Amino acid sequence: MPGAPNGGVPAAPRGYARRVIDGAARGAPLRALAGLALACHPGPAAAVTVLITALAAAGGRGPAGSALVAAAVLTGQLSVGWCNDVVDAGRDAAAGRTGKPIVSGRVSRSAVRVAAGLALAACVPLSLACGLVAGLAHLLGVAAAWAYNLGLKATALSWAPYVVGFGALPVFVAAGLPGHPRPAWWAVVAGALLGCGAHLANVLPDIAGDLAAGVRGWPQRLGPARVRVLIPVPLLAASAVLLVAPPGPAEPAGWAALGLAGGCSVAGVLLGGRSPKVPFAAAIAVAAVGVVLLAIRGTGVAAS
């Protein structure tokens, strides 16, 4: 899934977009490496990797298996983040988003393109090493994220890659466990709902700029006012599913976790004006609460 959004900045100087598209970044190798690190959307990439690895470890994967899961997820996230910055480089340059590494010249567009390809190439065998079904599920999610970057983000179906990508993660985790169990239906539903909420939260700060650039995905068509109201709905629904759907009664600590998830989702909307990264960070926080809910219930993502 694409990384966190950027706020608006002044328009770029004449000819700047062409320089970026041609990949004319200059500087020392260390500067280019720093640019690559920033272009991968490190926050979301790290958060998703840690959460999925934690789910796998809690489900019964040993250190080696958990490390393999982490490597597969991380390479997939790196490929998606770098792909996103490559595809958006021209639009970012035209909008003067000099905080973006390609636009600022820290790293060339061609270097980021190569990095995205290498990360994707590494992700394939690492994913399949987790098991055939598990690997295919993870690669489906990565492919959905690439499809978003390459065009679906500008359509009314922009929500679909997020729903597919997040919904595939419990399948990846469950199918890779010893015995290759099926994923619990409620884990897939909760993942898909989290993906929907993450999409809304990710796009909210950039709606005005996206519309000006001709990007008309689902959130852009709804408009910022409706998106702000909608963001907590799928996030809270995902947390509620994780609380009540697994077998056994919900514990008081679980209800407390649900309240925490609600607070995170609402805070993400209310504080979103202070930083464009807050809504998406809140969505990740709700996902982390979901992992805690599963730990409280003593339930993994595999069907019992």
C-alpha positions in Angstrom: 0.0 0.0 0.0 1.2 3.7 -0.8 2.9 5.7 1.9 1.6 8.7 3.9 0.5 11.8 2.1 2.2 15.2 1.7 0.9 18.7 2.4 0.7 21.4 -0.3 3.8 23.5 -1.0 4.5 26.3 -3.5 4.6 25.6 -7.2 7.9 24.4 -8.6 10.1 26.6 -10.8 9.8 26.4 -14.6 11.5 23.3 -16.1 11.7 21.6 -12.7 9.3 18.8 -13.6 11.3 17.9 -16.8 14.5 17.8 -14.8 12.9 15.4 -12.3 11.4 13.2 -15.0 14.7 12.9 -16.7 16.2 11.7 -13.4 18.8 14.3 -13.1 19.6 13.9 -9.4 23.1 14.7 -8.3 25.0 14.2 -5.1 27.2 11.9 -3.1 26.2 8.2 -2.9 25.3 8.6 0.8 22.8 11.3 -0.2 21.3 9.1 -2.8 20.9 6.3 -0.2 19.2 8.7 2.1 16.9 9.7 -0.7 16.1 6.0 -1.4 15.3 5.5 2.3 12.9 8.4 2.3 11.3 7.5 -1.0 10.2 4.1 0.3 7.7 5.7 2.7 9.7 4.2 5.7 7.0 4.8 8.3 4.2 2.8 6.8 6.6 0.2 5.5 8.1 -0.4 8.9 4.7 -0.4 10.6 3.1 -2.9 8.3 6.2 -5.1 8.5 6.3 -5.1 12.3 2.5 -5.8 12.7 2.4 -8.7 10.3 5.6 -10.2 11.7 4.1 -9.9 15.2 0.9 -11.7 14.0 3.0 -14.5 12.5 5.1 -14.9 15.7 2.0 -14.9 17.9 0.5 -17.5 15.6 3.3 -20.0 16.1 6.0 -19.2 13.7 9.5 -19.6 15.1 12.3 -17.0 14.8 13.4 -18.2 11.4 9.9 -18.3 10.0 9.1 -14.9 11.5 12.2 -13.5 10.0 11.2 -14.8 6.6 7.8 -13.2 7.0 9.4 -9.9 7.9 11.7 -10.1 4.8 8.8 -10.9 2.5 6.6 -8.1 3.8 9.4 -5.5 4.0 10.6 -6.1 0.4 7.0 -5.9 -0.8 6.4 -2.6 1.1 9.7 -1.2 -0.2 8.7 -2.0 -3.8 5.3 -0.4 -3.4 6.7 2.8 -1.8 9.4 3.2 -4.4 6.9 2.5 -7.2 4.6 5.2 -5.8 7.3 7.8 -5.8 8.4 6.9 -9.4 4.9 7.1 -10.8 4.1 10.3 -8.9 7.4 12.1 -9.6 6.1 14.3 -12.5 3.0 15.3 -10.6 5.0 15.9 -7.4 7.4 18.1 -9.3 4.7 20.1 -11.0 3.1 20.7 -7.6 6.4 21.8 -6.1 6.6 19.0 -3.5 10.2 19.5 -2.7 10.0 17.3 0.3 9.9 14.3 -2.0 13.4 12.8 -2.5 13.1 12.6 -6.3 11.7 16.1 -6.6 14.4 17.6 -4.3 17.2 15.8 -6.4 18.4 13.6 -3.5 18.0 10.6 -5.7 17.2 10.1 -9.4 13.9 8.7 -10.6 15.8 6.0 -12.5 17.6 4.9 -9.3 14.3 4.6 -7.5 12.8 2.7 -10.4 15.6 0.2 -10.3 15.3 -0.2 -6.5 11.5 -0.8 -6.9 12.2 -3.6 -9.4 14.9 -5.2 -7.3 12.7 -5.2 -4.2 9.8 -6.7 -6.2 12.1 -9.4 -7.6 13.3 -10.2 -4.1 9.7 -10.2 -2.7 8.6 -13.1 -5.0 10.9 -15.9 -3.8 10.7 -14.7 -0.2 6.9 -14.7 -0.3 6.7 -18.2 -1.9 9.3 -19.5 0.6 6.5 -18.9 3.3 4.4 -21.5 1.5 2.7 -21.6 -1.9 -0.8 -20.4 -0.8 0.7 -17.9 1.7 3.1 -16.6 -0.9 0.5 -16.2 -3.6 -1.8 -14.4 -1.1 1.0 -11.9 -0.2 1.9 -11.4 -3.9 -1.7 -10.7 -4.6 -1.7 -7.9 -2.1 1.6 -6.5 -3.5 0.2 -6.6 -7.0 -2.9 -4.8 -5.8 -0.8 -2.0 -4.4 1.2 -1.7 -7.6 -2.1 -1.6 -9.5 -3.1 1.3 -7.3 0.1 3.2 -8.0 -0.1 2.5 -11.7 -3.6 3.9 -12.3 -6.4 2.6 -10.0 -5.8 5.4 -7.6 -7.4 7.8 -10.1 -10.6 5.8 -10.5 -13.8 5.1 -8.5 -12.3 1.7 -7.6 -9.3 3.2 -5.8 -10.5 1.5 -2.6 -10.2 -2.0 -4.1 -6.4 -2.3 -3.9 -6.4 -1.4 -0.2 -9.2 -3.8 0.6 -7.6 -6.6 -1.3 -4.1 -5.8 0.0 -5.0 -5.6 3.7 -7.5 -8.5 3.4 -4.8 -10.7 1.9 -2.5 -10.2 4.9 -4.4 -12.6 7.3 -4.4 -15.2 4.5 -0.7 -14.8 4.2 -0.1 -15.2 7.9 -2.5 -18.1 8.5 -1.5 -20.1 5.4 2.2 -19.8 6.4 1.7 -21.3 9.8 2.5 -25.0 10.6 -0.2 -27.1 9.0 -1.2 -24.3 6.7 -4.6 -23.6 8.3 -7.3 -21.6 6.6 -7.6 -17.9 7.7 -10.6 -17.1 10.0 -13.2 -15.2 8.0 -13.4 -12.5 10.5 -9.7 -11.8 10.2 -10.0 -11.3 6.5 -13.1 -9.0 7.0 -11.3 -7.0 9.6 -8.2 -6.6 7.4 -10.3 -5.4 4.5 -12.1 -2.9 6.7 -8.8 -1.6 8.0 -7.7 -1.2 4.4 -10.7 0.8 3.5 -10.1 3.1 6.5 -6.4 3.4 5.7 -7.2 4.5 2.1 -9.6 7.2 3.3 -7.1 8.4 5.9 -4.1 8.3 3.5 -5.8 10.4 0.8 -7.7 12.9 2.9 -4.9 15.6 3.2 -4.2 15.5 -0.5 -7.8 15.7 -1.9 -7.6 19.3 -3.0 -4.2 18.8 -4.8 -5.3 15.5 -6.3 -8.4 17.1 -7.8 -6.3 19.9 -9.3 -4.1 17.3 -10.9 -7.0 15.3 -12.3 -6.8 12.4 -9.8 -10.4 11.4 -9.1 -10.3 8.3 -6.9 -13.1 7.3 -4.5 -12.2 9.7 -1.7 -11.7 12.6 -4.1 -15.2 12.1 -5.4 -16.6 12.0 -1.9 -14.9 15.2 -0.9 -13.0 16.0 2.3 -16.1 16.7 4.5 -17.6 13.3 3.8 -14.2 11.5 4.1 -13.6 13.0 7.5 -16.9 11.6 8.7 -16.4 8.2 7.1 -12.8 7.5 8.3 -13.7 6.2 11.8 -16.5 3.9 10.5 -14.4 1.1 8.8 -11.7 1.4 11.5 -14.1 1.0 14.4 -16.0 -1.8 12.5 -12.7 -3.7 12.0 -11.9 -3.4 15.8 -15.5 -4.5 16.6 -15.2 -7.6 14.4 -11.9 -8.6 16.0 -13.6 -8.2 19.4 -16.9 -10.1 19.0 -16.4 -12.5 16.1 -13.6 -14.8 17.4 -14.9 -17.7 19.5 -15.4 -17.2 23.2 -16.7 -14.2 25.3 -15.1 -10.8 25.0 -13.0 -9.8 28.0 -13.2 -6.4 29.7 -9.7 -5.7 28.4 -10.9 -6.3 24.9 -13.7 -3.7 25.3 -11.0 -1.3 26.6 -9.0 -2.0 23.5 -12.0 -1.3 21.4 -12.4 2.1 23.2 -8.8 2.8 22.5 -9.2 2.1 18.8 -12.2 4.4 18.7 -10.1 7.1 20.4 -7.3 6.7 17.9 -9.6 6.8 14.9 -11.4 9.9 16.0 -8.2 11.6 17.1 -6.7 11.0 13.7 -9.5 13.0 12.1 -9.6 15.8 14.7 -5.8 16.2 14.6 -5.3 15.7 10.9 -5.1 19.5 10.3 -1.8 19.6 12.4 0.0 17.2 10.2 -0.9 15.4 6.9 0.5 12.2 8.3 -1.7 12.0 11.4 -4.8 10.3 9.8 -2.8 7.5 8.3 -0.7 7.1 11.5 -4.0 6.8 13.4 -5.2 4.0 11.1 -1.9 2.1 11.7 -2.5 2.6 15.5 -5.9 1.1 15.1 -4.3 -1.9 13.3 -1.9 -2.2 16.2 -4.8 -2.2 18.6 -6.3 -5.0 16.5 -3.1 -7.1 17.1 -3.5 -6.4 20.8 -7.1 -7.5 20.7 -6.1 -10.8 19.2 -3.5 -11.3 21.9 -6.0 -10.5 24.6 -8.5 -13.0 23.1 -5.7 -15.6 22.7 -6.8 -16.0 19.1 -4.6 -15.9 16.0 -5.8 -15.3 12.5 -6.2 -19.0 11.6 -9.6 -20.6 11.6 -10.2 -22.8 14.7 
